[in-house]
Amino acid sequence: LYIIPIPNCDRTGNLHPKQCHPALDGQRGKCWCVDRKTGVKLPGGLEPKGELDCHQLADSFRE
């Protein structure tokens, strides 16, 4: 079974910084952080929903 993530965007078309796989069989989907403009995945592993602070991670890459 392959899961194709559907991008999660705001009203202006920018990606939300946290993207997640959908939940399956009662299991929470895993999430990852992306650059809001390009969609490029930021370094870091997949984390369970709600346990990832993508705003803080993105800020650390801008410094």
C-alpha positions, 0 to 999 in steps of 0.5 A: 500500500502506497500513501501519497501525501496531499499538500496542506496549503493556506489560502494564499497557496503557501504550504503549511510548514508541517505536512503529515501523512493521513492516519491509517488503521487508527495509527496517527500519520507521521509529519515532516517540516517543509519550506513554505515557499518551495515545499522542500523537506527540511532535514529531520525525521518523521514524527508523530502528529503534534510532536513537531515544531516546524516554525522553530525548525525553519527559524533555525535554518534561516539563522 
